[in-house]
Amino acid sequence: MTVQQYALTEEQLRSLGHGGGSPDAVALLVDTQLSRRRLYLLAAAGQTPGLAEVLRLIARIDRVDPAAGRALLRYPFLEAWFGLLPPGGSGPEVDLVVHHLGALAAATAATAGIPFRLGLPGSGTDLVLPGAGTAIGVGPHPLSVRFEGAVLAVTSPARSLLVPAPFRERGPHWRPAPQVRLPAHVLEIVDADPLRDRYPEAPLEPMSSARAATFGRLVAEAWRMLEVDQPEHADGMRLALRALVPLRRPADGTQVSASVRGCFGAIGLSVPDDPEVLAELLVHEFQHEKLGALLDLIDLCAGDGPALFHAPWRPDPRPASALVQGVYAFAGVAGFWRARRAHGPGAARRRAAFRFAYRREQVSYGLTQLLGSDALTPTGRLFCTALSATVEAWREESPATAAARRCVVAAHVAWRLAHQRPDPAEVAALARAWAGTAAGPARLGEPSVVPGTSPATDLAQLIEDAWLPGHATLTGASEAEQAIVAEQAIVAQDYRGAQEMLTAPRSEREWVALAVALGSGSGESFACRRPELLRAVSDRIAAAGRAPEPELLAQWLDRIGKTPDRQR
C-alpha cells in the first residue's frame, strides 16, 4: 500500500462551504480517510506481530484486486478496532483485533473471489464477516476460515459451516449481511458488528429478514427523494457513505441520528416511519461526515475556545467548533426543506416552508456570531463566508419567514436571559444614571456567559406549534403570548397589545415575550439584543423605587450603547 499527501484547493474548500461540495472535493475527503486507515495498518504491521497473517492477506487483496482493497479500507469501524490495541502490541486485546480485522479481510477476499485460508482466535458466539454475513454459533473457539473459489468454509470445534457464494442465502447457521441496493450504490445495514455501539444510543439487535426488508424499502424511498431534490448530496453519499447503523429510539420517543469521528462512512440512526424524515437525517449526518473529514485536514477554529456561543438548536452555551458543526449540518437541512416545499398537499408544503425558513434563520444567526468573532482561522472564515453566501441567497420574505424569525429571536432572547450576566457594577451605575443621581458608564460592557438554567423557550415553541398545523395551538399561552403568536401579528407585525400587557414583567418567560414584542419580532431592538441588561437594570431600578417603563428604559439604554465615548 502506498501513502501520499493530500491538499484541498481553495475552490474545493469553497464548494464544501457552499453546502454539498463538488465531486472532486468529496472524493478527496474520502481518500484522506482511507489514507488514515492505511497508516493504521502500516503502524500495526510494525508494532503487532500477531497481526502478520491477517496483514499478509490484506496486502494480497490490495495487490490482486485494488478495488477490493479499497472496499476493505472503506469499512467504517476499521479504525475503531485499532483503538483497542495496547501500546506494546501484545495482550488479549491483540487477539480481539486479529479476530475482527481477520474477519473483515476474510469477508473482503471471499466477496472478491480471492482464495485464502486464515486462522482466527475466537471471540463471542458468532463470527461476523462484515459485508458478507454472520456465522452463527461457531465460537468462542479458535476458527479456521477458508475460501477456495465457490464455498466459504468456517470451521471450529463447535460447528462447521459451508456457505456457497455469493453468500446471500439464509441458512440454519448463516445470516446474510443486510444490504440496501440503490441506483449505482449499495448501503450496508450494520446490525451485528460488536463495535457498532459507538453512538449516543444503543444499537438495535440484528434485524429479522422482514424488518430488514421494511427498512430497506424506507431507505430506497428516502434515497429517491434525495436524487430528485438533492442530487448533489446523493452523488456525494455514493462516494462516501457505506453503512447505516440502526439505533434504539430513546425512551421519550424522539428521533436520533449521529455520526462519530473515526467511523467515517457510517451513520447511526433510530429507524423512522417516514422516508422524508429519514432523508432529512441522512442529509444532516452526511454534512457532519464531510465536516469531520475536512477537520482532519485543516483547522477551521483557532483552538478549542470557551463555550460562549448560542447554537439556536441547543439550550447550552457552545464553543465555536461545535457551532461550526451545527451551522454546516443545519444548512444542509435548510436546503433539504427548501426543495421539499414543492411536494405534497398544502399542509405538507406549509410545513416544509416553515422548516426551511426556520433552519435558514437559525443558520444565518449562528454564522453571524461566528463571522463577528475572532474564533475562526482564516480558512475557517473563508469556509463560513461561503456558507453564509449560500444561506443569504436563500433569503426570502414570506409569512413563514416572519414566523421563523420570531422563533429564532424568542429562542435567542431566552438563551441570553438564561446564560448571560451583566457586570453588577455596570447595572448599579446605569440605575443611578436613570435616577439622575450619577453619570452613566462610558460604555456598555459585554456580559459574562454562565451555564445558567434551561432557557424559557415556551414562546418559540408556541410560534412553531401554531404555524406547523396551520392554526394556532395556544394551550397554556398567556394573553401577551397569544397576541404575539396570532396569525395577524405574524403578518401585520402589530405587537402593541402585547407590550401593553407586559409593563411589569416578572418571570423570564414574560421578559422573553416583552422583548419580542418590543422588537416587533425582528430581533433588531435593544430589548432583543441585550435583554439580560434591560432586565437587570429594570430590576435594580424597581428595587429602589418605582419600576421603569420597559420600552422607555430600552430606548434609553440603546442611546447609551450607540453614543461614542467622546460625546459622553
N, C-alpha and C positions, 0 to 999 in steps of 0.2 A: 504494500500500500504506500502511496506517495502522500506527502504532506506539503501543502502550499499555502502561501499567504493570500489573504482576501482584502480588497479595499472597495468601499462603497463610494460611488461617484456622487457629486452634488446633485446631479439630475436624478439619480436613483433615490437619494435621500428625500428630495422634494416630492417625488412620486409617492413614496411611502407617507410622507407628511400630508399630502393631499387626500389620503384616505386608503385606497385599495393597494396601491403600489403597482408598478409596471411588472410585466412577467419576468424581465431580467433581474429586477430588484428582489422579487420574491424568490426566484431561483438562487440568487446569491445568498440570501438568508438561509435557505435550505442547505446549500453546500457548506456554509460555515458551521452549521450544526452537525453535519456529517463529519466534517473535519475534526470537530471536538471529539467525536466518538472514535475516530481513527487514532487520535492522540491517546485516548484512554486505553485502547487496545495495545498500542505500542508501549505505553508505560507498563501495562500489565505483563507484557511479554518479557520485559527486562526485570521485573520485580517478583513475579509469581510463577515459579517453576511448575507448580501443579496445574497451570493452565496450558501447558505446552501442547498437549494433544489437541485440545479444542482450538487453540490458536492456529495450529497447522491446518486443521480443516477449514477454518475461516479464510486463511491465506489461499488455500486451494480453490475455494469457492470464488474468491475475488479474481483469481488468475484464469480459471476455466470459464466463468460467466460473470463478467463485471457488473451486469445488471442485477444479478442475484446478490453479489457482494454489496451493492448499493442498497438493495432491499433489506439486507440484514442490518446495515447501519441505520436504516430508517425506523427500525423498531423503537417505539417511544421510550421503553423502560430499560433500554440497553445501558444508558449512562447511570441509571439508578442502581443497577447491580454492582457497578464498580465502587459505589459509595459504601458497600458492605465490606470491602477488602480492608484488613488491618494494615497498619504501616509496615510491618515486617514481611507481609506477603505469605504468612502461614497461619494455621489455626483452623477451627471448624468453619469460620466464615468463608474460607477459600473453597471448601467443598461445596458450600451453598452457591457461590458464584460459578464454580465449574459446572454444577448441575444446571443452573439457569442459562448460562451462556452456551453450554454444550447443547441444551435442548433447542435453543434458537438456531445454532449452527446446523443441527441435525434437521430441523424443520425446513430451513432455507435450502439445504442441499437436496433433500428429498423432493421438495416442491420444484426445484430447478432440474431434477432428473440426474443429479450428480451422485454416483455410488460412493458409499462410505461405510465404515464401521467405527463405532465410538462407544467407549465405556464411560458411564456416569455414576457418581455417587448418588445414593438415594436421598430423597427429600420429600416427605409427605407421602400420602397415599397414592396420588395421581401424578402422572408426568404430563405437564403442559408443554406442548410443542407449538410455540407461537405462530399463528397464521395457518397452521395445519389442523390441530385438534388436540384432544386430551385423551391419553391412555389411562383408563380408569382402573384403580386397584392394583397397580403394578409395584407400588412402593410399600414401605420405605427402604427397600433393599437396594444395593447396587444394581445398576441396569446395564444392559447391552442394547444398543440401538444400531440398526444397520439398514441400508437400502442398496439393493443391487439391480435396480432398473425397473421394477414393476411393483414390488411389495415392500412396505415399511414394516420391519420386524422389531418389536420391543420384547425383550426377554428379561425376566427376573425370577428369583426363587418363588415369588408369589403367583406369577402368571406370565404366560407367553401370548403375544398378540401379533397377528398378521393383518395389516391394513393395506388393501390394494390402492394404488394411485388412481385418481388424484385425491384420495382421502376424504371425499365428500359424503360418503355413505355412512350413516349412523349404524353402529353395531352394539351388541350387548356390553362391550367394554371400550367402545370408541365413540367419542363425541366430536364431530367436526367443528372447527372454529367457526362461529357465526360470522357471516360477511353480508355486506350490502353491495350489490353490483349496480353501479350507476353508469351513466354515459361516460365512457372513456376514463372510468375511475372505479376503484374498489375500496370500500371502507371496512375495516375490521371492527367487530364488536368485541372488545377485550373484556371478558367477564369471568376469566378463570386465572389469569396470571396473579400469583400471590403478591407481586409488588405493585398492583394497581390501586392499593389502599393509600394513595398519597394525596388525596383530595380532602376538602373540608368535611364532606360527608362520607360515610362508609359505602363501599361498593355493594352493588346488588349481588346476590348469589347467581351462579350460572343460569342462563335463561333456558327454558324449555324450547323445543323446536317451534311450538305455536307462538310463544311470546317473542322469540327472536324474529319470526316471520312478520308479526304485527309491528314490531319496532322497525324492521327493515322497510315495510311499506310506508311508515311515518317518515323515515329518513328520506326515502325516494321522493315523496311528495314535497317535503321541505326543500330538497335539492332542486326540484323543478321550479319552485318559486324563485330560488336564487338564480338559476340560469336565465329566467325571464327578467327578473327585476334587478339583480345584482351580478351580472355576468363577470365583472372584474373580480369579485370575491369568489365566485365559483371557480374561475380559472386559477386563482391563487390557491384555493383549497386543493385542487387537483395536484398542484405541485408540492404542497406542504403537509396536508392533513392525511394521516394514515388510519387513525383509530378513534373510536368513541368508547368511553368507559361509562356504563350505566351506574348511577349512584342511587342510594336510598333517598327518598324525599324526607325532609325534616318533619318532626312531629307536628309543626304548625301548618304543614301542607304547602309551604312556599316552594317555588321552583328554584333549584340551584344549578349553577354551572361553574366550571373552574378550569383554569389552565395552570400548570405547575412548571416553573423553571427547571430545566434539566430533563423534562419529559416532552420535548418538542415533538409535535405531530399527533398528540393525543388531546382530546377534550373530554373532561368528565362532566356528566350532567344527569340530573334526575329526569326520567323519561316523561315528557309531557303528553297530553292527549291531543294537542292541536299542532299540526305541522307548521303553522305560522309562528307559533311560539318557539318551536324547535329551530326554524330558520333564523329567527332573531338571535337565539342563543348561540348558534353557530357563528354568525357574523360577529357578535360581541366577543366571544372567546378567541376567534381567529385573529381579531385585532390584537388581543393580548399575546397570542403566539408570535405574531410578527414583531411586536414591540420587544418582547423578551429576547428574541433572536437579534434584533437590532442593538439592544443594550449589551449584548455580548461582544459587539464590535466597537461601539462608541458610547461616550457618556453624554447624556442629554442634560443632566443636572450637575451643578457644581457641588459635589459632596452630598451626604445624606440630608443634612439640614434638619432643623426642628419642625415639629408639627404645627404650622402656623396657618395653613390654608383651609378654606372651606370648599370641600368637594360636595356639590349640591345633592349628590345621591347618598351622602354619608352624614350621620349626625355628629361625628367627632372631628376634631382638627386633624389635618393630614399633612405630611411632608410633601415637598414639591414632587418628588419622584412618584409618589402614589397618585398625586393629582394628574401628572402626565399620563400615567396608565389609564386613569379614568376617562380623561377627555378623549384619548385616542379610541378607546373601546366604545364610548357612547357616541362619538362622531360616526362610527360605523353603524350603530343602531339608528341614529337620526337619518342617515342615508337610506337605511332599510325601510323605515316608515315613510320617508318621502316618496319612495317608489310605490309602496303599498296603498297610497291614497287613491290610486286609480282602479282599485279592485274591490269587488264585493258590493253589497247593497249599501244604502245610505248610512245606516248605523255603523257599518264597518269602516266606511270612508271617513265618517266623522271621528271615529276612534283613532284611525291612522293619522288624520290631520292633526289631532291634538298631540299624539305621541311624537310625531315628527317635530312639531313646534316646541314641545316640552324638552326633548332631548337636545334640540338645536340651541335653545336658550340656555340650558344648563352648560353645554359645552362652551358656548360663547362666554359665559360668565367665568368658567374655570380658566379659559385661555386668557381672558383679560387679567386675571390675577397673576398668572404665570408670566405673561409678557410685561406686566408692570412691576415685576420683582427683579432681583439680582440672582435668582436661584438657578437660572439656566446657563449652560455653557453657550458659546457662540453657535455650535452645531445644534444645540437644543433650541436656541432662539430661531434658527433657520427652519427647523422642523416644525415648531409650534406656529411660526408665521405662515408656513404653507398650509397647515391645518386650519388656521384662522381664516385664511383666504377662501378656503372651501366652504366653511360654515357661514361665512358672511355672504358668499354668493347665493346661498340658500335662503337668505333672509327675505321674508315677505310679510306684509301686514294683512291680517285676517282676524276674525273673531277668535279662532283657535290660538293664534299668536298672542293676542291680548290676554287670553286666559292663561296660557302657558307662562307668559312673562310675569303675570301676577303670582302664579305658583312659585316661580323661582325667587321673586322678590320676597314673598312671605317666608319662604324657607331661609333665605339669606338673613332677613331681619331676626328670625327666631334663633339662628345659629349665632349671630353676633350677641344677642342678649344672653345666650347660654354660655358663651365661651370667651367673650372679650370684656376686659375690666379696665375702665379708665383710671388714670392716676388720681387717688383720693385728694391729693393736694390741689390738682388742677380743678377737680369738681368743686372743692371748697372755694377756690379763688373765683370761679365762674359764678357761684351762688352769691358771693359777696358783691361781685360786679353787677349782677342783676338787681340786687337790692340797693345799689348805688353807694355802698359803703367802702368800696375799694376799686382800683383799676383792674381790668381783666388781664389774663396772661398774655404774653407777647404772641403766642401762637397756640394752636390746639395740638397737643401731643398725640402720639399713637397709643392705643390701648395695649395691654398685655393679653396674651392668649393663655387660657387655662383649660384644663379638662372639662370643668363645669358639669352641668346636668344635661339631660337629654333636651334638645330644643323643642319648643312648643309648636309643632308643625301642624296643628289642627286646621288652621286656615288654609294652608297649602293643600292639605288632603281634601278639605271640603270643596275647594275650587276644582280639583281634579275629579273628584267623585261626581260633582254636579255636571261637569262637561261630558264625561265619557258616555253615560247612558242617554244623553240628550235632554235631560231635565234635572232641575235642582233636587238634590237629596240632602236636605239640610237638618236632619235629625241631630239634635244636640247643639245646633249653632245658636249663638247669641243674635240679638236683633242687628247689631252692627255687622256681624259676620254675614248674616243673611243679606244685608244691603250690599255688601261687597261682592258676594257670590252671585247675586241675582243677575239673570241674563242681561237685563237692560243696563246694568252697571258695566258688564263686560264690553258692551258695545258703546254706550254713551260716556263711560268713564265719569259718572256722576257719584262722587263719594261724600258729598257734603253731609248727607244724612248720617252716615257712619261716623264722621268726625264729631257731629253734634251729640251723638250718643256716648262718646268716649272722652269727655272733657276732663275726667278724673280717673284715668286707667289705674288699676291696682295690680292685676296679675300680668304675668309675662304674656299670656295669650291675648289679653286686652291691648297690651303695648304693641304686639305684632299687628293686630287689626288696625290700630290707630296709625301706625307708621305707614302701612299700605294705603290707608285712606288719605293720609296727608300727602303721599306721593302720587296719588291718583293711579296707583298700580304700576308706575313706570320705573320706580327704583332710583329716580334722579334726585329726589329731595333729600335734605339733610336728615330727616327722620328715618329714611331708609338707608342712607349711607352710614350714619352714626347713631343708631338707635340706643346703643348702650350708654353713650354720653348724654343723650337727651333724657333718658330715664334717670340716670344717676343725678344729674343736675336738678331735674324736676323734683325728685325725692328729697334732695338736700334743701331746696328752697321750701318745699312743703313742710319739712320738719321744723323749719324756723318760723313758720307763719302760714300765710295763705298760698295754696298751690297755684302755680302759674298756668296760664292757658297754654296747652301744648303747642298749638300752631304758632303763637307769637314767640314762645321760647325757641322753637326750632328755627324760625326765621332769624332771630337774634344770634343764635349760635352759628348759623350759616354765614351771617355777615362777618362775624369774628374770624371764622375759618378762612374767609376769602380776602380779608384785609391784609395787604403787605405789612410787614413789621414796621417799616419806616413811617407808616401813616398812623400808628397807634400812639 
